[in-house]
Amino acid sequence: MKNIFINSKLAFTLAEVLITLGVIGIVAAMTLPAVINNSRNK
């Protein structure tokens, strides 16, 4: 029984994963238009 609890503390929770993906999505949404405009101008 102790091994189950020790291993579960090493994993990320669903909330942590969703928050991280949300932050990455926001950053990507902010940077992609600038990258597309730079490539069109060249």
C-alpha positions, 0 to 999 in steps of 0.5 A: 500500500505504501508504494501506491502513495509514494508513486502517486506523489511523483505524478502531476494532477489533472489541474496542473496539466490543464493549467500548464497547457492553458498557459502554453496555449495563451503564449502560442496565441500571442506569438503566432500572429507576429511570426506569421507577419514576419514570414509574410514580410520576408 
